[in-house]
Amino acid sequence: MKRITGFRIRKQEGVKALPIPYQDAAALNRLLEKVRLMGESFFTMSEEIYGDWLNSLPQDEFIELIALE
């Protein structure tokens, strides 16, 4: 059985660099403020409540959340 040992990006003609990542500073600030207001309860909520919270986020804030490193 062979194992995957590495990953190599395929070279595409005409592509010289990766695109600039999408970033919406206003949406990120709104998202971080929501998390700050929740305090410690953000980290202790159940999966069901977290799912409902995610579903209630506007699309731009959700994108910023998944883009956080």
Sequence and secondary structure as in RCSB ss.txt:
>XXXX:A:sequence
MKRITGFRIRKQEGVKALPIPYQDAAALNRLLEKVRLMGESFFTMSEEIYGDWLNSLPQDEFIELIALE
>XXXX:A:secstr
            TT  S       HHHHHHHHHHHHHHTTHHHH  HHHHHHHHHHS HHHHHHHHH  
